[in-house]
Amino acid sequence: MNTWNPLRYLGFWDVPLVFLTRHNGRTFLFDCPFDEHLEDYAESYRVYSMPDLADEELPKDWTTLRQRATRFLGEIPVARVRFDPTKRQHIDSSVLDELIGATKIS
């Protein structure tokens, strides 16, 4: 059974470029930065564990949000992240379950 977690994003190019989601009471940041060398967006999300942030604590430019991270968890290919049909509302949490299990975070 799939569990769908809501997301909040800023920036969109085929998929959300930077988004936050909550899973099992924790906040996670997915960041797909622009790669100047490739002149395109990265093929993987860099995933971070985040502190809980109030809306007023979120920067206007979410590309700096990773500086607030408490831990870098790893990378997930964009193609492995399953979104709802709109690609703007939810992600399938199984990708986070796999990453959490692989990094053994509690």
N, C-alpha and C positions, 0 to 999 in steps of 0.2 A: 504494500500500500504506500502510495506516495504522500508525503506531507509537503504542502506548499506554504512557503514563508513569504509574507509581504515584503516588498522592497521599496526603498526611496532612492531615486536616482537623480543625477545631474549630468546632462550630456548624453546624447544618443547618436549612434552611427551604426545602424543595423541591429545593435543591442545597446543596453545601457553601458556607458563608458566608466562611470564611477557610481557605485551604489552601496547602500547600507541595508543590511537585513538582520533580523534577530532570530536566533535559533537556540533552543534550550536555555532561555534566559540570558543569553550573551549577544553582544552586538559584533557584527563582522563587516568589514569593508572589503569590497572587491574593486580593484583599480586596474583599468586597462589603459595605460598611458600611451601617448603618441610617441612613436619611435622615429626620431629625426633621421637616423641613418637609413631606415627603410622607407621613410616618408609615408608612413601608414601607422595605424594603431597596432599595438602588440597583439599577438595571437593568443596570449594568455592573460588571465587576471592574476594580479598579485593580491593575495588574500591576507588580511591583518585582523587580529583581535583588537577590539576597540573598547575604550571606556564608554559608559553610558553618557551621552551628550544631550543636553537640552537643545531645542531648536535654535535658541538664541546663541548657543555656543558653536554652531556650525558656521564655518567660514563661507563667504560668498563664492569663493573659488575652491571647489571640492578637490581640485588636484593637489592641494596642500593638506588635505585631511589625513593622509597617511602619516604626517608628522606627529599626529596625536595618538597613533597606534601604541598599544602596549606590547605587541609581539607580531612579528612577521611569521606567518604560518606556512607559506609556500605559494606555488603557482598552480593554476588550474587552466587548462586550455579552454578558451572561450567556447569552443564547440562541445565541451563536456557539460556546460551549464545549461540545464533545461529551464526555459522560461514558459510562462503561460502564453497563449496564442498572441497576445498583444505585445509581448516581450517588455512590458512596462509595469506589471503589477506584482508578479510572484515568481519565485524560483523553486524548483524541486530541491528539498533539503538533503536528498541523498548525497549530493556532491559534498556538502558540508560534513555529513556523517563520516564519509570516507576520509576527508582531510583531517578532521579531528582525531579519528582513530589512528591515522598515519603519524600525526605529530604528538599523540599522547598528551594532549592538553586536558586539564581538568577544569 
